[in-house]
């Protein structure tokens, strides 16, 4: 008994929608009539569409980022600022002596620049208290230099304008003696 082998021949048919390969290519033009476009026209159409998208995208980007449609720099982050307050009366605060580090002292006199909206001169006790807290215990070197004195004055001005809720717009140092 001889064992027989079975052979199957599988025909190679192109799959639906696949392009014919060179082995099974026929010389017939592709079916489809008016729907089929040559390769050159497809590439040309693709290039035109890509160029149109780039031009429109670039134009839109320019308009919203740098052109007339762009917001002013920092417009979203900062609200509209109020106009600067109008200066009013200046209230002079009597000079006080403050203890510094290492047995030194500072004689400090202040003047408060009020705004025109301030109804009456505020009590200077809050300004003196803030000055005492800020200047006391500092070294002579910290309060003697021009930069140190100006930095302390600016810090005091910020604290005083906040404490007086807009009635005071500036703080001046009228007496400043260290020993």
Secondary structure, 3 states (H helix, E strand, C coil): CCCCCCCCCCCCCCCCCCCCCCCCCCCCCCCCHHHCCCHHHHHHHHHHHHHHHHHHHHHHHHHHHCCCCCCCCCCCCCCCCCCCCCEEEEEEEEEEEEECHHHCEEEEEEEEEEECCCCCCCCCHHHHHHHHHHHCCCCHHHHHCHHHHHHHHHHHHHHHHHHCCCCEEEEEEEEEEEC
